[in-house]
Amino acid sequence: MPLFFHTADLHLKEEAKERLEVLAWIVEKAEKAGASLIIAGDLFDSNNAARVLAPQTRAIFDSHPQVRVLIIPGNHDAELSQEDYYGKNAKILSHRPFSLTEFEEGIRIVAVPFERGSRMAQALAEYETGEDSAMLIAHGTYFDEDFSYIPEEVKERTEEYFPILPVDLEGRDFSYVALGHFHNSFRLIEKKGLTICYPGSPSAIAVSDLGKRKVARVSVPEEGGACQVSGTAVPIGRYNLTRNFWLTPAAEEKTLSEIEAFLEKSEDRYASVNIELLGFSSISDQELRASLENLTQKFSQEFAAFRLQNKTISYQELLEENPLVKEFVARIESEEAEEARQKALELGLKAFGEAWSR
């Protein structure tokens, strides 16, 4: 059963040497698994980075000669050309609107590079569906019923992001669609017998790239049928870990202990941690600041990056400036059970805070 590793959006650049290390890890992993490698666009962060890092990238591919590498241009490295040499086992599939490659017997590769101002329907207008199944590699924006992962600015300017609609793929001979462009997380879409995958960046590029990183592992049946796809963890890939904690008056120590326990459990030198402390504090600014500085000193060296932001509001000032909150607090003080009183205070203050933020 032929095996592929599918990744995209590495965005290699000189200032991020760790991304080259991630690429080397992926290629080595593919070699050990006996797999070929698909890179579905934006291998480089810019066309200039592609030129500068060509020798290092070629050295990585050449050090694992058993791994066949297929690369398409993305929107960041759109000038990649089939004339560029990245090693004898690496091939740039840059022909537009698409290229057709007989990868091996029974496996046809259709490659569609990113094309600003165009769309998949135009790119595949002259493509003739074959009898055997094919794999599609593309760099663009897949619009289906679930638009939740697509930023608003992309929805408003779809033509700039190479839109791919479900109807563009239906009725084709594609068994697997290897996509690149959205890199916040691994996303697998099963639709009418078609398997579509965004593997996500194998090392975080933006603050929205949350959670541990993955590449797609794709097994192609030798006699047709659905591909078997799963996410393979990239243990050395940088990732973002974001968490909000809510501070409630008289329960500050409890929340600070929860933050400490969370950090101890999450210690990972590949994680970039961003913690926001929200809510209302009844202790002095100086005391709270000292506690947060202690946490920063204890944990900042345990992560790739560490940020702890204090966005709390003085509880005393809140009571003095807002009669409605003061009346609410006075009423729940009559509650005899301390646990119930504290829970009511927490829920009430959260509701007030959310209303003010709107």
N, C-alpha and C positions, 0 to 999 in steps of 0.2 A: 504494500500500500504506500504510494508516494506521499512524502511528508514535506510540508512547508512551514516555516516560521514567517509570520506576517507582522511587520512593524511599520511605523511611519513617524514623521514629525520629531526626529531627533534634534533638528535645529543645531547642528554642529557649528561651533564658532570658537575662535581662539580664546576668548575670555572664559569659556566653560570647558576646561580640559576633562572634567569628569564625564562629559557626554561621549567623548571618544572612548573612555574606559567602558562605558555602557555598551557602545557599539561593539567593542572587542569582546565583551562578555556574551552578547547575543550571537555573534558569529561563531565563537567557540562552542556555545551551547548547541547551535545548529549542527556543527560538525560532529559533535558527540552523538547527536540524535540521528545523524544521517539525513538531515533535512536541507532543503534549499531555502533561500531567504528572499522574501519580497519586502521591498521598502517603498511604500506607497506615497512618495512625495515628501518634500521638505526634509531631505537628509541633511541639508545645510541651511543655516539661518539666512544666508544671502548668497547672491551670485559671487561676490568677492570672497566670502568664506569658502565657497566651493573651490575657488582657484588656490587660495592660500593653504587649505587643509588637504588638498588632493594627495600629496605625498604620504601623509600620515594615514589617510583613509585607505589608500591603495595598499599600504604596508599591512594594514589589518586584514584586508581581504586576501592578500597574497600569502599571509601566514596560515591561512586555512584553505588550501587549494581545492579541497573536496566540496566546498560549499559554493553552489552556483547562486549568484546574487542578481536579482532583477530590480532595477531602480527606475522610477518615473520622476519627472520634474514636478515640483509643487509650485505654489504661488511665490514662495520665498527663493527658490532656486530654479526659476523658470528657464534660465539659459543653459541648463545642463543639456548636453548634446550627445548623441550616439558616437560622435567623433572623440569625445573625452575618454581618456584611458584611466580606469580605476582598477586595473589588474585583469589578468587573462580570464578569470572566472566571474568577473562582474560585467553586466551589460546594462547600458542606459537605453531605456525604451522611450525615446523622445519624439518619435514621428507623430505629427498631428495631421488629422484629428485623432487617429488611432493607429496602432500597429498590431499585427497578428503574428504570433510566434508559435511554431510547433515545438513546444518545450521538450517533450518526449512523446513516445507513442501513446495516444489516447488523452494527451493533455495539451490543450490549446490555450494560449495566454493572449488575452485582448487587453492592451494597455492604452489608457486614455490620460495623457498629461493634463495638468491644470491649464485652462484657457480663459483668461479674464474676458468678460463680456459675451461668453458663449454658454452653452448648456449641453448636457449629456445627449439630449435628443438630436442636436445638430451634429455632435461628434460621431454618433452611431448611425447617422442617416444612410450611409452607404455600406453599413455592416450587414453581411449576409449570415443568417443563423445557420449553423451546421447541424449535422446529425448527432455528433458526439457533444458532450458537455464541455464547456469552456470556463476558464477563470477570468474574471474581469478585475483589473487593477486600475484604480482611478483616484484622483485627488480633487474632492469637491464636497458639496453640501447635499446630503440626502434629506429630502423633505418628505416625511411620512405623517401619519396622524399625530404622532407625538413630537411636538415642536419644542418641548421643554428644555432640551439641551442646546438649542440654537439661540444665541444672543439676539436681542431686539434689533441692533444695528444691522445684523445679517439679514433678518427677515425683511427689513425695509429696503435693502439694496441687494436683492437676491442675484441679480445678473453679474455682480462683481465677485461672487463666490462660487461660480460654476455649479448651478443647481442641478440636482439629480432627482427626478420624480419617479415614483413607483412605476408609472406607466412606461417610462423609458426602459425599464428592465424586464417587464412582464412579457412573456411569450418568446424570450430569448433563450439561448442555450447555456446560460450562465448557471453553474452550480454553486459558485462562491464569488462574492464581490468583496475584494480587498480594498478598503477605503483608507484614505488619510485626509487630514485637514482639521478635524476636531480632535483635540488631544487631552481633554480634561479627564477622561476615564475610559476604561474598556467598555465597549457597547456592542452587544450581539443582537441582531434583529433577524427573526425568522419570519418569512413572509411568502406564503403560497409556494412552498417548496424551495424557496431561495434563501440562502444564508448570506447575510450582509454583516460586515464587521468593521467597526472603528476600534483598533487596538489601544488607542490612546498613546500619548508620548511615553516612551520607556524611561524617561527621566523628566521630571516636572519642568515645564517651560514657564508657566504663568501661575499666579497665586491660586487660580481656580482649579489647578490640577491636583485634586485631592486624592488621598489614599495611595496605597502601594501600587507600583506600576506593573504593567503586564505586556507581554507580546502574545499574539494569537498563534496557537498550534493547530495546523490544518492538515487533516488526513484525507486524502483523496481516494475514494474507492476505485479499484482497478476496473470494475465492470459497471461504472455509472452509479447513480444514486446520490443521496445527500452526503455532503462532506461532514466530517466530524470535527468540530471546532471547540477549543477550550482555551482559557487564559492561563498562560504560564508566568509565574511571578518573576520579576527582575529584582533580585534582592539588593543590588547595588544602585538602583535607580533612585534619584532624589524624588521626594514627594512632600506634599504639604499636609499638615495636620492642624486643622482649625477647630477650635472649641470655645463656646461662650459659657461663662459661669455667672449665675445671678446671686448678688449679695443682698441679704435681708437683714434689717436691724436686729441686733442681739444674736445673730447666727453667723457672724463674720468668721469666727474661728473654725466653725464646721465647714464653711465653704472653702476657706484657705487650706484646710486639711484635705478636702476633696480634690483641689487643684494639685496638691503635692502628690497624692496617691495616683492621680491620672498621669502625671509626669513620670513618676517612678515606673509605672506600668508601660509607658510609651517610649522609654529611652531607646533611641535609635539614631546613630550618627548620620543616617541618610534622610532624616526627617527635618523639615523646616516647620517649626511650631509657631502658631499664632493664636494666642489666648486673649480674649476680651473679657474684662470683668465689668459687668453691668449691674444696675440696681441702685440700692440706697444703703449708705453706711452710717452707723451711729457712732463709730469710733473716729478719732481725730485723723485728719489728713496725714499728719506726721507718722502716726502709728501704722496706718494702712500702708503708707509709702515704704516704711521700714520693712514690713512683712513681705511686700512684693519684691523689694530689693534683695531680701534674703533668698527668696525663691529663685530669682534671676541668677544670683551668684552660685547657687547650688546646682542649677540645671543647665545653664547656658552653654557649658562645654560638652554637654551630653548629646547635643543635636547639631545638625548642619547649620541651622539658624534658629534664633529664639527671640520671640517678641511677646511681651506681656503688657497689654494696654489697660490702664485703669480709666474706665468711663463711668464710674459711679458718681452719684450725687449725694450731697450731705443730707442726711435724714432730718436733722434739726432745722435746716434751712427750708426743707420741703414743708414741714409742719407749720413753720412761721409764715410762709408765703401762700399756702393753699388751705383755706378753711375747709374745703370739702374733704381733703385727705385727713385733716385734723379731726373732723367729726367722725369719719370712718374709723380711725384708730381708736377714738374714745369709745365707740360702740363695741368694738371687738374686745376691748379690755375687760368687759364684763364676762367674757367666756372663761369659765373656771379651768378647763383643761388646757394646760400650757401648750401641748402639741397641736391641738386644734386651733388655738389662738395664733400660734406661729404660722401655721399653714394658711390660715385666713389672711394674715398680714402679707405673706409672700404672694398669694394669688391676687389680692387686692392691689398691691403696689405694682405688680407686673401689668395688671389691666390698666392702671393709671398711666404707667410708663408707656405702654403701647399706644394709648389714646393720644398722649402728648406728642409722641414721635410722628404721628400722622398729621 
